[in-house]
């Protein structure tokens, strides 16, 4: 007779963070290497993640970024120049790791002020075994104005009763019928998407095999491809604002914040 051994203590999930960083950004070439108060942007992102996770890697297609990361003592992996998304770059880097990890965290290389509590929040999403993909959202408060709410560079999302994403949009969702736009924020709990992702390893592999979808092309939001193909995205919540850097003007604002 086969003896069944009950496992009282769940096997811990192994997390790794991969930071995709490419040099040839359309709006800001060389962005990962810009100086922010004495450190490159990519080093600041790396050090923020390292406060939570011991296993951190930068995935890049550029030798300059690779050498800078190695120079400050970080881990770096060279990846193809052909990737169209950070998700694809993360997966290639993951396949080159010598260790197995259950969940891959994707922190964008232009988020030098991501906070440890935000990373912890996305890790907690995987306390639920059924979580496939996770991301974060921040409530838009009445201190924000409609111009901020309607900014297409700030994607919004709506969730279901299980805190899973139903849709992401650059438009304001939902539309509130019969109310002036300046009153919308007081009438509904709007959510701003915070662009950090986490994926179970098998799910990440599957995502890289999907073709671009109509909604993704329309909104230029990669996560819509996953929803259109039936994947579920768990949403964690943060009260911390992020300061992503997409343009040289954004960098100037961040330097002002530091000083």
Secondary structure, DSSP 8 states (H G I E B T S, - for coil): --------S-----EEEEEEE-S--SSSTTGGG-EETTEEHHHHHHHHHHTT-S-EEEEES-HHHHHHHHHTT--EEE--S--SSHHHHHHHHHHT-SS--SEEEE--TT-TT--HHHHHHHHHGGGSTT--EEEEEEE--TTS-HHHHH-TTS-EEEE-TTSBEEEEESS-SS--TTS-GGGHHHHS--EEEEEEEEEEHHHHHHHTT----HHHHHHT-THHHHHHTT--EEEEE---------SHHHHHHHHHHH-
